[in-house]
Amino acid sequence: MPEKIRELSPPRGLSRAFFRFPIYIYRLGLGGIFGRRMLLLNHTGRVSGLPRQNMLEVVNHDPDTGTFVVNAGFGPDSDWYRNLMAHPAASIVVGRKKIDVRAEQLAPAKAGPLMLNFVRQHPQEARLVRQLGYEVDGSDEDWIALGEELILIALRPR
């Protein structure tokens, strides 16, 4: 089983600016440099009703359905996650393509295998799992268990 080694909270201050920097790259029309590994999420603030944006790493993309799966790495306190749960209709930009989507949190049974698939496709990223606050032994079972513990969101085209 993956071991929780620390609690994470959404970035604040200077680290928040670092996480938001790729948004400006998208705004310059250069989002294509991220390929399909990152996407720009356009969503609605749950309290303000104002448009909001976040950059998210893609955990999985199903080309048959056009669904993208992302991870709420900072947990259920992330504003973008809370906004999507309140207003699931959103849009994403992948490269230069804008797609209207509907957000849905995946059940743990579906999330676990997706995490294993992600780690198999991107073994370098597996080394960064400590940044999510977990220690994993590297077994398939541990990666599946981690996926079941994390919050994975499916962004399905509408």
Phi, psi and omega in degrees: 000140176294142181256128177284118182256344174193154176273140178253151173228154181304147183295148177228161174062226184296322180293329176296318178299321178298315181292331182272349183305318180300337177301320181292330175295317175298317181296334176279359180083018183252021182299339180300338180294341179272349182059222179259012180276338180227153174219158176259121179263124173253118184220178184248133177298132185292331181260311186281331186076007181274155177292141179228159179222146175213147172266135181225145176277137180275124176273323182206146173227126177258104183295337180291320181258345183078011182279135174249139177245132179234163182248133172276077187302330180266011173084190186289354178271356178295131181301317183298322179295313180297322178296316181294324179291329178279323181226085186293341178284127183208186171220157177232157172237123178240114188066245177247005185262126177263135183227127173283132184226167172235130183270143178211128177287133180280145174293147180308323181297331177273328184289322183303306179298329178294322178294318177299316178299318179301314182294323178292323180282332184227069184299333179296324180294333181301328179293340183269002184298335178299333178293340176275357178090020183234153171247127183236139182281351176097353179284156177303318181299321181292321178293320177296316179298322177296315178301324179290335181273330181283165177261110177251134183244127174269130176251099185261134178302143177256000000 
